[in-house]
Protein backbone atom coordinates (compact mmCIF):
# COMPACT_ATOMS: atom_id res chain seq x y z
CA UNK A 1 0.00 0.00 0.00
CA UNK A 2 1.09 3.57 -0.57
CA UNK A 3 2.31 5.88 2.15
CA UNK A 4 0.72 9.07 0.80
CA UNK A 5 3.25 11.26 2.57
CA UNK A 6 6.22 9.49 0.96
CA UNK A 7 5.18 7.36 -2.02
CA UNK A 8 3.42 9.90 -4.23
CA UNK A 9 5.69 11.77 -6.60
CA UNK A 10 5.32 13.92 -9.71
CA UNK A 11 6.29 12.35 -13.00
CA UNK A 12 8.63 15.32 -13.45
CA UNK A 13 10.49 14.17 -10.29
CA UNK A 14 11.19 10.86 -12.01
CA UNK A 15 12.39 12.66 -15.14
CA UNK A 16 14.74 14.93 -13.15
CA UNK A 17 16.01 12.44 -10.61
CA UNK A 18 15.23 8.89 -11.63
CA UNK A 19 17.92 7.35 -9.40
CA UNK A 20 16.41 8.90 -6.27
CA UNK A 21 12.82 7.90 -7.12
CA UNK A 22 13.82 4.36 -8.08
CA UNK A 23 16.00 4.09 -4.98
CA UNK A 24 13.07 5.14 -2.80
CA UNK A 25 10.82 2.47 -4.36
CA UNK A 26 13.44 -0.21 -3.77
CA UNK A 27 14.36 0.88 -0.25
CA UNK A 28 10.75 1.33 0.90
CA UNK A 29 9.69 -1.90 -0.83
CA UNK A 30 6.45 -0.18 -1.82
CA UNK A 31 5.16 1.09 -5.15
CA UNK A 32 5.44 4.77 -5.99
CA UNK A 33 2.44 6.59 -7.43
CA UNK A 34 3.47 9.07 -10.11
CA UNK A 35 1.16 11.98 -10.84
CA UNK A 36 0.66 14.36 -13.74
CA UNK A 37 -1.00 17.69 -12.93
CA UNK A 38 -1.77 16.34 -9.46
CA UNK A 39 -3.71 13.35 -10.77
CA UNK A 40 -2.64 9.68 -10.53
CA UNK A 41 -0.96 8.64 -13.79
CA UNK A 42 1.20 5.55 -13.29
CA UNK A 43 2.52 3.24 -10.58
CA UNK A 44 6.22 2.43 -10.40
CA UNK A 45 6.82 -0.95 -8.81
CA UNK A 46 9.74 -3.35 -8.54
CA UNK A 47 9.56 -6.16 -11.09
CA UNK A 48 9.63 -8.92 -8.46
CA UNK A 49 6.69 -7.39 -6.58
CA UNK A 50 4.76 -7.00 -9.83
CA UNK A 51 5.44 -10.63 -10.74
CA UNK A 52 4.22 -11.69 -7.30
CA UNK A 53 1.01 -9.73 -7.92
CA UNK A 54 0.55 -11.40 -11.33
CA UNK A 55 1.08 -14.82 -9.74
CA UNK A 56 -1.55 -14.06 -7.12
CA UNK A 57 -4.03 -12.96 -9.80
CA UNK A 58 -3.41 -16.20 -11.72
CA UNK A 59 -4.04 -18.23 -8.56
CA UNK A 60 -7.31 -16.41 -7.87
CA UNK A 61 -8.44 -16.82 -11.46
CA UNK A 62 -7.63 -20.55 -11.38
CA UNK A 63 -10.18 -21.27 -8.64
CA UNK A 64 -13.52 -22.01 -10.32
CA UNK A 65 -16.20 -19.49 -9.37
CA UNK A 66 -13.91 -17.38 -7.17
CA UNK A 67 -13.64 -14.49 -9.61
CA UNK A 68 -17.41 -14.11 -9.96
CA UNK A 69 -17.83 -14.41 -6.18
CA UNK A 70 -15.24 -11.65 -5.64
CA UNK A 71 -16.93 -9.42 -8.22
CA UNK A 72 -20.30 -9.98 -6.54
CA UNK A 73 -18.97 -9.28 -3.05
CA UNK A 74 -16.50 -6.47 -3.78
CA UNK A 75 -18.12 -3.86 -1.54
CA UNK A 76 -18.41 -6.22 1.42
CA UNK A 77 -14.75 -7.21 1.02
CA UNK A 78 -13.64 -3.57 0.82
CA UNK A 79 -15.56 -2.83 4.00
CA UNK A 80 -13.95 -5.75 5.83
CA UNK A 81 -10.47 -4.85 4.61
CA UNK A 82 -10.92 -1.23 5.65
CA UNK A 83 -12.01 -2.32 9.11
CA UNK A 84 -9.06 -4.71 9.37
CA UNK A 85 -6.65 -1.95 8.32
CA UNK A 86 -8.02 0.37 10.99
CA UNK A 87 -6.49 -1.19 14.06
CA UNK A 88 -8.67 0.90 16.37
CA UNK A 89 -11.97 -0.33 14.91
CA UNK A 90 -13.21 -3.79 15.83
CA UNK A 91 -13.89 -6.15 12.93
CA UNK A 92 -17.44 -7.46 13.08
Secondary structure by P-SEA (a helix, b strand, c coil): ccccccccccaaaaaacaaaaaaaaaaacbbbbbbccccccbbbbcaaaaaaaaaaaaaaaaccaaaaaaaaaaaaaaaaaaaaaccccccc
